[in-house]
Amino acid sequence: MALIGYARVSSIGQSLDVQLEKLNAYGCTEIFSEKKSGTNTTAREELKNCMKYVRKGDTLVITKLDRLARSVLDLASIRTELKNKDAELVVLDQPAMNSISGDLMFNILGAFAEFETDLRKERQVDGIKAAKDKGVKFGAKPKLSQAQVVEMKQKRTEGVLIKDLMTEYGLSKASVYRLLAG
């Protein structure tokens, strides 16, 4: 019966320190941590490793429910996997989760986390649209001017090899083909 900790922050610039301190203070013998978005549990390798590590009788310890997942579906899946392993879940900063009414709170807080994620996505889409309306360009800047693309196409029709075009223009094979096709 081990205490297994899991800590997560969404971005590289954020710190795991507070979560790690709480998990260590609680007595976790093994802690898995990562800096990944919580919206996609399948992309979080440390969460996968953590869930594989948890055994019968173990307790998974997190600081807050939204550190584990951002959707009710993902939370329910994780909770079911823990129950199937006869493992417990302890949420340090949300003690109501550890009581008899924990299932209700689990679903309510999971729904709020999912709602918050959806709102954030909606604001992001609105922000991108507003920026595009103002003429902001997204993505990498073109490596070649339009004149260089015309010149490259002309050289190709004259028989210049793709590998030579790659070298001359400093492009990958895929980029050369894409520009020639365009």
C-alpha positions as CSV (number, residue, x, y, z in Angstrom):
1,M,0.0,0.0,0.0
2,A,1.9,3.0,-1.4
3,L,1.1,6.6,-1.7
4,I,1.7,7.6,-5.3
5,G,1.7,11.3,-6.3
6,Y,0.9,12.9,-9.6
7,A,1.6,16.6,-10.3
8,R,1.0,18.5,-13.5
9,V,1.2,22.1,-14.8
10,S,0.0,23.2,-18.2
11,S,3.0,24.9,-19.6
12,I,6.8,25.0,-19.4
13,G,6.8,28.4,-17.7
14,Q,4.8,27.1,-14.7
15,S,6.4,25.6,-11.6
16,L,5.6,22.2,-10.1
17,D,7.2,23.1,-6.8
18,V,4.1,23.8,-4.8
19,Q,2.4,20.5,-5.8
20,L,5.6,18.5,-5.3
21,E,6.1,20.0,-1.8
22,K,2.5,19.0,-0.9
23,L,2.8,15.5,-2.3
24,N,6.2,14.9,-0.4
25,A,4.7,16.3,2.8
26,Y,1.8,13.9,2.5
27,G,4.3,11.1,2.3
28,C,4.2,10.0,-1.3
29,T,6.9,7.4,-2.0
30,E,6.8,7.8,-5.7
31,I,5.8,11.0,-7.6
32,F,5.1,11.3,-11.3
33,S,5.1,14.9,-12.7
34,E,4.9,16.6,-16.1
35,K,4.4,19.9,-17.9
36,K,1.6,19.1,-20.3
37,S,-1.9,20.4,-21.1
38,G,-4.6,18.6,-19.1
39,T,-7.0,18.5,-22.0
40,N,-5.6,15.4,-23.6
41,T,-4.9,12.6,-21.2
42,T,-3.6,10.3,-23.9
43,A,-0.7,12.7,-24.6
44,R,0.5,12.7,-21.0
45,E,3.2,10.0,-20.7
46,E,3.8,10.5,-17.0
47,L,0.1,10.0,-16.2
48,K,0.2,6.8,-18.2
49,N,3.3,5.7,-16.3
50,C,1.6,6.7,-13.0
51,M,-1.5,4.7,-13.8
52,K,0.6,1.6,-14.7
53,Y,2.5,2.0,-11.5
54,V,-0.5,2.1,-9.2
55,R,-1.3,-1.3,-7.7
56,K,-4.0,-2.9,-5.6
57,G,-4.3,-1.1,-2.3
58,D,-2.2,2.0,-3.4
59,T,-3.5,5.5,-3.1
60,L,-3.1,8.0,-5.9
61,V,-2.5,11.5,-4.4
62,I,-3.1,14.8,-6.3
63,T,-3.4,18.3,-5.1
64,K,-6.4,19.3,-7.1
65,L,-8.8,17.5,-9.4
66,D,-8.0,19.6,-12.5
67,R,-4.3,18.4,-12.2
68,L,-5.6,15.0,-13.1
69,A,-7.9,15.8,-16.1
70,R,-9.9,18.5,-17.6
71,S,-13.0,16.6,-18.7
72,V,-15.6,14.6,-16.9
73,L,-15.1,11.7,-19.3
74,D,-11.3,11.5,-18.6
75,L,-11.9,11.9,-14.8
76,A,-14.5,9.1,-14.9
77,S,-12.1,6.9,-16.9
78,I,-9.3,7.4,-14.4
79,R,-11.6,6.9,-11.4
80,T,-12.9,3.6,-12.9
81,E,-9.3,2.4,-13.6
82,L,-8.4,3.1,-10.0
83,K,-11.5,1.4,-8.7
84,N,-10.8,-1.7,-10.8
85,K,-7.3,-1.8,-9.3
86,D,-8.8,-1.4,-5.8
87,A,-6.8,1.8,-5.4
88,E,-7.9,5.0,-3.8
89,L,-7.8,8.6,-4.9
90,V,-6.9,11.5,-2.4
91,V,-7.3,15.1,-3.5
92,L,-5.3,17.2,-1.0
93,D,-6.7,20.7,-1.7
94,Q,-10.3,19.5,-2.1
95,P,-10.9,17.3,1.0
96,A,-14.6,17.0,0.1
97,M,-13.5,14.7,-2.7
98,N,-12.3,12.2,-0.1
99,S,-15.6,11.9,1.7
100,I,-18.8,9.9,1.2
101,S,-20.1,12.7,-1.1
102,G,-16.9,12.5,-3.1
103,D,-18.5,11.0,-6.2
104,L,-21.0,13.9,-6.4
105,M,-18.2,16.4,-5.9
106,F,-16.0,14.5,-8.3
107,N,-18.6,14.9,-11.1
108,I,-19.5,18.5,-10.3
109,L,-15.9,19.7,-10.2
110,G,-15.1,17.6,-13.3
111,A,-17.9,19.3,-15.1
112,F,-16.7,22.8,-14.0
113,A,-13.1,21.9,-15.2
114,E,-14.5,20.8,-18.6
115,F,-16.6,24.0,-18.8
116,E,-13.6,26.1,-18.0
117,T,-11.5,24.4,-20.7
118,D,-14.3,24.9,-23.3
119,L,-14.5,28.6,-22.3
120,R,-10.8,29.0,-22.7
121,K,-10.9,27.4,-26.2
122,E,-13.7,29.7,-27.2
123,R,-11.8,32.8,-26.1
124,Q,-8.7,31.5,-28.0
125,V,-10.7,31.0,-31.2
126,D,-12.3,34.5,-30.8
127,G,-8.8,36.0,-30.2
128,I,-7.3,34.3,-33.3
129,K,-10.3,35.5,-35.4
130,A,-9.9,39.1,-34.2
131,A,-6.2,39.0,-34.9
132,K,-6.7,37.6,-38.4
133,D,-9.4,40.3,-39.0
134,K,-6.7,42.9,-38.1
135,G,-4.3,41.3,-40.6
136,V,-2.1,39.4,-38.3
137,K,-0.4,36.5,-40.1
138,F,0.0,33.2,-38.3
139,G,2.6,30.5,-39.0
140,A,6.1,30.6,-40.3
141,K,7.2,33.4,-42.6
142,P,7.8,32.2,-46.2
143,K,11.4,31.3,-46.8
144,L,11.3,32.4,-50.4
145,S,9.9,35.4,-52.1
146,Q,7.4,35.0,-54.9
147,A,10.1,35.9,-57.4
148,Q,12.4,33.1,-56.0
149,V,9.5,30.6,-56.3
150,V,9.1,31.5,-60.0
151,E,12.8,31.3,-60.5
152,M,12.9,27.8,-58.8
153,K,10.1,26.6,-61.0
154,Q,11.9,27.8,-64.1
155,K,15.1,26.0,-63.0
156,R,13.1,22.8,-62.4
157,T,11.6,22.9,-65.9
158,E,15.2,23.4,-67.2
159,G,16.1,20.1,-65.6
160,V,17.8,21.2,-62.3
161,L,17.6,18.3,-59.8
162,I,15.4,18.5,-56.7
163,K,18.5,17.9,-54.5
164,D,20.3,20.8,-56.1
165,L,17.2,23.1,-55.6
166,M,17.1,22.0,-52.0
167,T,20.8,23.0,-51.5
168,E,20.5,26.3,-53.4
169,Y,17.4,27.5,-51.6
170,G,18.1,25.9,-48.2
171,L,14.8,24.0,-48.2
172,S,13.7,20.5,-47.4
173,K,12.6,18.1,-50.1
174,A,9.0,18.4,-49.0
175,S,9.1,22.3,-49.2
176,V,10.6,22.2,-52.7
177,Y,7.9,19.9,-53.9
178,R,5.2,21.9,-52.1
179,L,6.4,25.2,-53.7
180,L,6.7,23.6,-57.2
181,A,3.2,22.3,-57.0
182,G,1.7,25.6,-55.8
